[in-house]
Amino acid sequence: MTNYEVMFIIDPVLEDEKKDATVETVQQIINADGEVSKVDVWGMRKLAYPIDKKEEGYYVVVEFAGNPTLPKELDRRLRISDNVMRHLIDNRDQK
């Protein structure tokens, strides 16, 4: 299994329940083909540049291990999610 890290920014106008549900959904996607090792919720942070006229976002970092096809599926699911503004998946073993 390969170690990965995904950082995603959730839309700040969502209620706390929907933010928590989005984080839970990402964990379920990962747990289908891998395992989550650490979830780090950074909370509200100022964005480097405005996204959809929003100045802040709700940041979450998840470290996980999985097979090489898992990041592609996670990327596909995060792209179509209306709750996630941006995301980045990093291979931690390729350093």
Secondary structure, DSSP 8 states (H G I E B T S, - for coil): -EEEEEEEEE-TTS-HHHHHHHHHHHHHHHHHHEEEEEEEEEEEEEEEEEETTEEEEEEEEEEEEE-TTHHHHHHHHHHH-SSEEEEEEEEGGG-
